[in-house]
Amino acid sequence: MPILLGGVLYFWWGQYMLLGGHIAGRNLLPGAVVTVVGLVDLRWFMPTPRG
């Protein structure tokens, strides 16, 4: 769970910095959450290499 929170904070901060603070941080939170959920889904659906 802390890793997911860290991911959300990372992507929220990244959006905020790249947009130069022109958009309120509260409005960027849904995008950060969706990004982390999408990455978790990719990790779950992608096969792991066996070797």
Sine and cosine of phi, psi and omega as CSV:
sin_phi,cos_phi,sin_psi,cos_psi,sin_omega,cos_omega
0.00,0.00,-0.65,0.76,0.04,-1.00
-0.89,0.45,-0.50,0.87,0.02,-1.00
-0.92,0.38,-0.63,0.78,0.03,-1.00
-0.90,0.43,-0.67,0.74,0.04,-1.00
-0.90,0.45,-0.66,0.75,0.05,-1.00
-0.89,0.46,-0.63,0.78,0.04,-1.00
-0.90,0.43,-0.68,0.73,0.02,-1.00
-0.89,0.45,-0.71,0.71,0.01,-1.00
-0.89,0.46,-0.64,0.77,0.00,-1.00
-0.89,0.46,-0.75,0.66,-0.04,-1.00
-0.96,0.29,-0.53,0.85,0.08,-1.00
-0.90,0.44,-0.74,0.67,0.00,-1.00
-0.89,0.46,-0.66,0.75,0.00,-1.00
-0.87,0.50,-0.71,0.70,0.04,-1.00
-0.88,0.47,-0.69,0.72,-0.03,-1.00
-0.88,0.48,-0.70,0.71,-0.02,-1.00
-0.94,0.35,-0.68,0.74,-0.03,-1.00
-0.92,0.40,-0.52,0.85,0.02,-1.00
-1.00,0.03,0.01,1.00,0.09,-1.00
0.93,0.38,0.38,0.92,0.03,-1.00
0.97,0.26,0.19,0.98,-0.01,-1.00
-0.96,0.28,-0.35,0.94,0.03,-1.00
-0.91,-0.42,0.68,-0.73,-0.03,-1.00
-0.87,0.50,0.64,-0.77,-0.02,-1.00
-0.85,0.52,-0.55,0.83,0.01,-1.00
-0.88,0.48,-0.56,0.83,0.00,-1.00
-0.97,0.24,-0.29,0.96,-0.01,-1.00
-1.00,0.00,-0.24,0.97,-0.06,-1.00
-0.87,0.50,-0.70,0.72,0.02,-1.00
-0.86,0.52,-0.62,0.79,0.03,-1.00
-0.90,0.43,-0.62,0.78,0.03,-1.00
-0.92,0.39,-0.66,0.75,0.01,-1.00
-0.91,0.42,-0.70,0.72,0.00,-1.00
-0.90,0.44,-0.61,0.79,0.03,-1.00
-0.89,0.46,-0.72,0.70,0.00,-1.00
-0.91,0.41,-0.67,0.74,0.03,-1.00
-0.88,0.48,-0.68,0.74,0.03,-1.00
-0.89,0.45,-0.64,0.77,0.02,-1.00
-0.93,0.37,-0.61,0.79,0.06,-1.00
-0.91,0.42,-0.67,0.74,0.04,-1.00
-0.88,0.47,-0.67,0.74,0.04,-1.00
-0.87,0.49,-0.67,0.74,0.01,-1.00
-0.89,0.46,-0.59,0.81,-0.04,-1.00
-0.97,0.26,-0.60,0.80,-0.06,-1.00
-1.00,0.08,-0.44,0.90,-0.05,-1.00
-0.97,0.24,0.71,-0.71,0.04,-1.00
-0.94,0.33,0.55,-0.84,0.04,-1.00
-1.00,-0.01,0.63,-0.78,0.02,-1.00
-0.92,0.39,0.67,-0.74,0.03,-1.00
-0.90,-0.43,0.77,-0.64,-0.04,-1.00
-0.24,-0.97,0.00,0.00,0.00,0.00
